C-alpha cells in the first residue's frame, strides 16, 4: 500500500478512535492511562520500579537523591514511585494531581514494594525510613494533594523542591506553559526538572499501527473531540521554549524512543501543519525533558 492510500486509511480509522476516546471520557470521566490493573499488585510494583529506573537513567551525572525534596506531578493510580524515591534517600516526597486517582494503597502494599528494593544493602537505613513514612497517613514527608485547578504552589504548600518529576503526564496538560510557570515557583536553586513525555497516539490499537495518528488532523478537527486529559500534541521544541521562557537553563529533550528507521517514512507522511515541519521531530515517540533551575 502506497503512502497516499495508507494515509487516507489511517486518517479515517483515526477519526473513529478519536470519537471513541471522546465517548469513553463522557461516559466514564478521566481514568488513569496506566495499563496495569489495580488488582495486579506485582504488575503495579514492576511498573513503578520501571518508572523510577527511567528517571534515574536520565538524571544528570552526579545528581544524588540523598536528602532531596521531591515533587511528582500526576502520579496516576500509585504513590509507589514516592516510596522508592524515599528508599533511595530522598528527604521528602509530595505528589500533586488534578484527579484523585491514588492515595488508597495500604501500608502492606508499600511494605511489599520496599521488600523488593533492588539495592537493599546499600540503602538499608533509607528503606527502613521509607517503610516508617508509608505506614500510615499524616506524614508531611510522604504526601498527596489533589485540586481541580492544579494550582501547584498551593498544592505543594509553597514548599521548594530539589527534583520535580513526571511520567506520561505533561502530554495531558492543556496549558504546558502555565504548568511550567507554576513548577518554577516551587523550584529550589539547583532544582532538576525531569519529565518523561509520551508524544504518540494513546489509543491502543492505532498506537501500534500509526503512532503519529493524532498529528494527521487540523487543530479544529482534533478539538472537536476534545476532553480533559486529551493528548495536547505539543512537541519537543514547545517544551524547550516554555522552560527557557521561565528561566530554566540547560534545557534539552532526549529522544528516549524513536520510530524504527524502516517505518519512519510512512509514519511521518501525511502529517497536518505544523507537524509536517522538520523541527517538529516527528520521529520521536517518547522523550525526556530535562531542565535546571539556576
Secondary structure, 3 states (H helix, E strand, C coil): CCHHHHHHHHHHHHHHHHHHHHHHHHHHCCCCCCCCCCCCHHHHHHHHHHHHHHHHHHCCCCCCCCCCEEEEECCCCCCHHHHHHHHCCCCEEEEEECCCCCCCCCHHHHHHHHHCCCCCCCCHHHHHHHHHHCCCCCCCCEEEEECCCCCHHHHCCCCCEEEEEEECCHHHCCCHHHHHHHHHCCEEEEEEEEEEEECCCCCHHHHHHCCCHHHHCCHHHHHHCCCCCCCCCCCHHHHHHHHHHCCEEEEEEEEEEECCHHHHHHHHCCCCCCCCCHHHCCCEEEEEEEEEEC
